[in-house]
Amino acid sequence: MSELLTKSVINGISETELEKLLNNNILPGFISVSERKSAFTAFEQLGLPAIKHEEWKYAPLRNMITGEYNIALADTNIQRENIEALKWSANDAINLVIVNGYFSASLSDEYTSLEGVNISPLSQSDSKKATFVLTEERLQEQALSLLNRAFAGDGLSIQIEKNVIAEKALHLIFINTSSEKNSASFPYTFINAEQSSSIKIAATYQTLNRASASTFCNSLTEIRVAANAEIEYELIQDESTNSVHVNRVEVEQNRDSRFSINTFSLNGGFIRNDLNIRLAEQGCETHLYGLYLPQGNELVDNHTVMDHDAPHCQSNELYKGVINDKATAVFNGKVFVRQDAQKTNAFQENKNILLSDDAHIYAKPQLEIFADDVKCSHGATTGEIDSESLFYLRSRGIGEEMAKEMLIHAFAADVLENIRIPELRESLLAKLSSKLQTGIQN
């Protein structure tokens, strides 16, 4: 079931169609009708970002989304057997399924027995506007977040209670269903780890029934990490070449909390990741790791912001890319150290390997420091596979393709080793090997 947009997402939709979607209760009620209308009006004023915008100069989103799009609603035709292949764990994780931005309890594993972790559709949760991490002021500056606020599906609320150490990881399976017509989905997820709690969460984005039409997924996740709490968050993108995926993650950390996020962009025609982390109180620790593997004509654009707003915090960031064929990758990493954030320790690094003469990488690491007593560093390197290492392996009787794959595995190892969920790490290693074999052979 879907409602056809009368114009493209770029140009907006008619007031009549918007009224039809909102007033007929087709969209869930955790965001009020008035808020949705207001967000859409603000989005129309901003429009989709174009290459003239500094933050989007290498990622022509406006050119990627053309024609008419259906707003994808909950797909009730999916059967449990359709998603079995998308799971990486049968025992060590609870699989939660979100279809076109709508949480599906019927397709998910039994989750109510996970003591101290409250999982529910957003429309049935206590996640109201007061808990949003993304402030209203910043929301008004972000066209795609406004678009998500206007059309967000009945996504997922995850509340980890005080002092709870979750026994199992959560695997959030985000499915975008493809059809003969272009479709747009707007997943929204809210995660709140209360004081001294701990949990591991993996979110995978995949396309089901990969047809020739384009899918546009505009996802927003907001995460609050309370005092002394810990969240490990894995983000895996494995979609079709016809997909356009925009993913924003907003995080706020409180005193002595720990947050780590590992981002793996495996497949997708156009991927844009915006990760914004605010270390709001002292003693926070944050780790960001990323691995992206674009090939063909794929584009992967990673924008990260580490906002040190309190003293005695530390952050560590390492992103690595392997770019092949005519693919393009972008890394734009910003580290802000505010005036009161003394004793900050911040490290940022980006490394890339180009496997073809037509591959491109645009890297822009940035530091903005307004405090005196800090330790901060950043850097970026780009090159080919090391010829001496390749010669060494080949001189030991290893074929060229195998030698290249071994060197790339070694290059990616210090990103993959940060995954503390063994089954997920093994699954990603298998996917990495499969993609490298295909890319190197071509």
Salt bridges, closest charged atoms under 4 A:
GLU3 OE1 - LYS20 NZ 3.55
GLU19 OE2 - LYS37 NZ 2.89
GLU35 OE2 - LYS129 NZ 3.71
GLU54 OE2 - LYS364 NZ 3.57
GLU55 OE1 - HIS303 NE2 3.58
GLU55 OE2 - LYS334 NZ 3.34
GLU84 OE2 - LYS87 NZ 3.19
ASP109 OD1 - ARG80 NH2 3.72
ASP109 OD1 - LYS87 NZ 3.51
GLU136 OE1 - LYS129 NZ 3.57
GLU230 OE1 - ARG258 NE 3.76
GLU230 OE2 - ARG420 NH2 3.12
GLU232 OE1 - ARG420 NE 2.64
ASP238 OD2 - LYS431 NZ 3.13
GLU239 OE2 - HIS245 ND1 2.51
GLU250 OE1 - ARG138 NH1 2.93
GLU250 OE2 - ARG248 NH1 2.99
GLU252 OE2 - ARG224 NE 3.70
GLU252 OE1 - ARG278 NH1 3.39
ASP256 OD2 - ARG255 NE 3.63
ASP274 OD1 - ARG248 NH2 3.88
ASP274 OD2 - ARG272 NE 2.96
GLU285 OE2 - HIS287 NE2 2.72
GLU298 OE1 - LYS435 NZ 3.35
ASP301 OD2 - ARG272 NH1 2.98
ASP301 OD1 - HIS303 ND1 2.82
ASP307 OD1 - ARG338 NE 2.89
ASP309 OD2 - ARG278 NH2 3.07
GLU349 OE2 - LYS351 NZ 3.59
ASP373 OD2 - LYS343 NZ 2.62
GLU400 OE1 - ARG394 NH1 3.73
GLU400 OE2 - LYS404 NZ 3.36
GLU405 OE2 - HIS409 NE2 3.72
ASP414 OD1 - LYS320 NZ 2.86
